[in-house]
Amino acid sequence: MSIGTGLLITLLLLALNAFFVGAEFAVTSSRRAQIEPLAEEGKRGAKTALWAIEHVSLMLSISQLGITVASTSLGAVAEPAIARLLQKPMVAMGLPAEASHAVGFVGALLIVLYLHVVFGEMVPKNISVSRPDKALLILAPPLVAIGRLLRPIVVGLDHLANWFVRKFGLEPRSEVASTFTAEEVASIVELSQQEGTIHDDIGLLTGTLEFSEESVGDTMVALEDVIGLPATVTPADVEREVAKTGFSRYPILDDSGLPAGYIHLKDVLYARPEQRDLPVDDWRFREMPIVRAEDEVEDALRIMQESGTHLAEVVRDGKPVGVLFLEDVIEELVGEVRDALQRDDLLMERELDAED
């Protein structure tokens, strides 16, 4: 191979290495939310870029394969060509052939190393990280085409790699997570509010982000503060309690003062005048799911949604310690929420004083 041909192949291999490095960082740095609007607008390359994000594992495997092949070939082709190019003038100046060969080899190694690191790795990486969405729109079409062409080879190598990973007792993952943490989202929201791009006047976004930090124990009503009714409650008792407090749901407490279910105002609408002072049948009491005080609020909310209940019994170390109300959970998200029948505290105090 002539020196000119070797140098030309060197440039092509550098460009190929730079392409795969840039594509790798463009795929991992781009967010779906950045590309989807461009795809909806019909931007050229956007649909292919979306496909690349959805198949990030394949794209990374193709990129790594391309980088390995380009780097290995660069060392095999570029170093001999550059070494011979450096050796000729040194021999012409009278340097012995053995010495000129050694100096030419070292010089060629340094030059190839510099070109590979700077132009084959760092420059394309920095470009892709700076503008990942634009880089992906350009690099995704050829990368996806290569990926579809070489997919059988990559899949075979991937299975082989996974076999070795399992031998070490680890479970391989086929995809790379590309999500934001709650802290990152909170930082984005805060910065967007400062720049005026997001307006969260009622604090809904902030409340949602802080929602996951609350535990059931922080949100529950302790047993000693619960307004409950005894298991022998009558429809008249429920009506009087509703008129007094304005609440529509009450925990039913057993003889030990522990939750045994709950009752809703509409559960006593069956009572005819002669039934108003008779105890409510046990089967009319609604069951309460059990949640732990150390659970996160959203986990308790999920349990309440699945069971279709508005109240849950809270336990700590297996012992009942409080009651979680759906209203209080919602208030963690959107702020103060009042029962449609809930009485104003001041009004209640005045009415109680009048009764006395």
N, C-alpha and C positions, 0 to 999 in steps of 0.2 A: 504494500500500500504506500502510495506517495505521501509526502509530507502535506501537500495541499489537500488531498482527499481526507487525510487524518484530521486536519484542522477543521475542515468542513463538517465532518461527522461529529467532531467535538462540539461545535456550535449547536448542531441539531440536538445532541444529547443534553446539552445544558438547557436548551429551550424546552425539551421534553420533560426534564427533571423539574424545571420551574413551573411548567403547566400542572403537573401532578401535585406539587407542593401547594401552589395557589389554589387548586381545586379542593384539596383536602381542607385547608383552612377556611375556604369560602363555604363549604358544606357545613362544617362544624360551627361557624360563627354566625351564619344566617339564621334568622327566625322566621317561622312560618307566617307570623303576622305581618312581616315585611313583604313577603312574596305574594301572598294571597290577593291583596288589592291590585297588584300589578297583573296577576293572571286574569282577574275580573275585567281589567281594562284592555286585555288582549295584548299586553306587552310581549314583544318577541322574546322567546326563551323562558318566559315566566312559568308556563305549564311544565316544561322540562325541569326547571329549577325546583318546582314543587315536588315532582316525582323523585328528584335526587334527595330532597330533605326527607321524604317518606321512606326512602330506601338508603338511609345514611350508612348502615353497616356495609352494604354492597359497595357504595361509593368510596368509603374509607379503605376497603380491601383492595379495590382497583387502584386507588391512589398509591397505597403502600407497595403494591406489586409494580406499578409503573416507576416509582421512585427507586426501588431496589434494582430493577433492570437497567434504568438509565444510569444510576450511580456506578454499578458494576461495569457496565459497558464503557462509561467515561474513563474509568481507571485503566481499562484494557486498551483503549484506542488513543486517548488523549496523551497519556504520559509518554509512550514511545514516540509519537509524532512530535511532541514539543521537545523531548530529549534530543531527537535527531536534529531538530531545528536549532537548538542551542549548541549542539556539539560541533557542527560544521564550522562556525567562525572561530571556535576555540582551537580546532585542529589547524585551521589556516593561520592562526597566530603562533603556531609552533608548540602548542601544548600537547603532551603525549596522548595517544588515543585512549589509554586506560584512564588517565586522569580526566580527560575531557568527557569521557563516558560517565564517570562517577559524578562530576560536577553537573553535567547535563541532566542526569537522572534526578539529582536532588533539586535542581532548579525547576525541572518539569513537575516534580511532585508538589513543590510549593505553589507554583502557578496554578496547577489543576485544583489544588486544595482551596486556594483563594477564590478562583472562579466558581467552584462548586458551592462553597459556603455562602459567598456574597450574592452571586447572580442566580445560582440554582436553588438556594434555600431562603436566605434572609429577605431579599428584595421581593420575591413573589409572596412570601408570608406577610410582610408588612403591608403590601398593597391589598391583599385579600382581607386582612384584619381591619384595615382602615375603612374599606367600603365593601363589606361582604356581599350585600345584596346585588350591587352592580357587577362585582366579580363573578358571582354565581350565575347571573343571567348570561354572561359571556362564556364561562367555562363549563356550565352544566350540559349543554347540548353535545359537545364532543365527548365529555366524560361519560354521560349516560349511554351514548352510542358504543363506546369502548366497553362499558360495563355489560351491556346486553350481549356484546360479541364474546367477551371472555367469561361470562357468568358461569358456565359449566366448570371452568378451571378454578375460578375463585371459590365456588361452592365446595368443590372437592378438597381444596386446601383448607377451607374453613372447617369442614368436618374433621379433617386430620388434626387441625389445631385444637378443636374442641375436645377431641379424644385425649390429647395430652393434658389439657386443662383439667378434665375430669379425673385423670390419674393422680392429680395433686389434691383431690378432694374438693374442688371448686366447681360451681355450676356456671358454665359460660352464658353470656348474655348476647343476644343477636342484635340489639339496638343500643344506641347511645342516648342517654337522657338529655333533653335540651329544654329544660323547664327552668323557671325562675323560682327561687326560694321566697318564702313569705317576706323575709327581710329585704330582698331585692325589689319585690313588688312595692313594699312600703316606701322604699327609697325613691322608686320611680314616681309613685303617686305624689310624694312630698315635693320632688323636683318639678313635676308637672304643675302642681298648684302654685309654686313660686313663680313659674314662668307664665302662668295664666292660661295654660292649655287645658286644665281640668278645674272645674268648679264643684266643690263638695261642701256646699253651704250647710247641709243638714248632717254632715258627718257620716253618710252611709258607707262610703268607701273606707274611711278610717275605721269605722266600727266593724266592718266585715274583716279587715285585715287583723284587727286586734281580737276578733271573735275566737280564733283558735288558741289564744293564749289563756283563755279562761277555763277553769276546771268546774266540774259540777259542784264541788264543795264551796267554791266562791259564789255560785249563783243560787244555790238552794236556799230554802227557808228552814231554819233549824226547828226541830220538833217542838221545843218550848215556845216558839213564836207562831206555830201553825194554828190557824183558826179552824178547828175541826169539829165534827159532830159525832156523838156516840153511836154505837151500832144499834141502839134502840130508838133512833131518831124517828119522828113521825113527819108526815107531810106538813103538818102545821108548824113543827119545829123548823123545818127547812124554809118555809115561807117567812117565818119571823126572822130567821138569820139573814135571809136575802134582803128583807126590808131594813134590817139593822146595818148590814155591811155593804150591801150592793154587789157582793160576789155571786157568781152563778155556779161555782163548783166548790165542793168542800171535801176534804179528806174524811174518811170514816175511821175513827180511832176505837180500838178495842179497850177492854178493861184495864190494860197495862199502859194505855196511851200511845200505842203503836199503830201505824197505818194498816188498815185492813181493806183498803179500796177507796173509792170516792164516789160521790153522787153529784149529779147535775140537776139544776132546777127543773128541767123538763121531765126528769125521771119521776117526779111526784105529781105531774099533771093528771095522772090517772085517777087520783083520789076524789071520790064523791064526798059530799058533806059528812056522811056517816063514817068515812074512812080517814078523815083528816087527823084524827087523834090516835090512830092505830099505827104501830111500828111498821116501817117500810120493810117489805120482804127482802131477805138477804140477796136473793138472786137479782135484785134490781141494782145492787152496788156494782160499780165498774172496777175491774181489776187494774192495778197499777204495775207497770213493769219495774224491775229493780235495776238501778244503775249504781255504780261506785262513785264515791266522793272524789276519787283521784282521776276519774275519767275526764277527757276533754268534753267541752259542752257540745261540740258538733257530733261526737259519738253518741251522747245521750239523746240529742235531737233525732239522730237517725233511728234509734231504738223506738222513740216515741212516735215517729212517723210510721214505722213498720207496724206498730201495734195500734195505731190510730187513737192514742190517748193524749190527754192534756196534762196529766200529772204522772210523776214517777217517784217511787220510793228510793231514797238515797241511803246507801249503807257504807259504813267504814269498818273494815275488819270484820265483816259479817253482821254488824249490828246496825239497826236503823238509826239514822242521825238527823234526817230531815226529809223534806218533800221538794221536788223540783217541779216548778210550774212552767208550762209552755210560754206563758206570757212573759215570765222573767227571762227565758231564753231569747225570745224575740227582741226584748228590750236591749239585750247585749248587741244586737245588730242595728236596730233603728232608733233606739232611745225609748223614752217613756211611752208605754202603751197602757191604756186603761180599759178595764172590762166595761162593756156597754152599760152594765147596770151598776157599776161601782159608784158608791156614794162619796161625796166630798168629805174629807176628814172634819173640817170645821162645821159643816152642816150636821154631821153625825153627832158631834159633841153638843151642839145646841139642842138637838132633839132629845138626847139622853138627859141633859140638864132639865129640859122641860118635863120629861117623864118623872124625874126625881121630885 
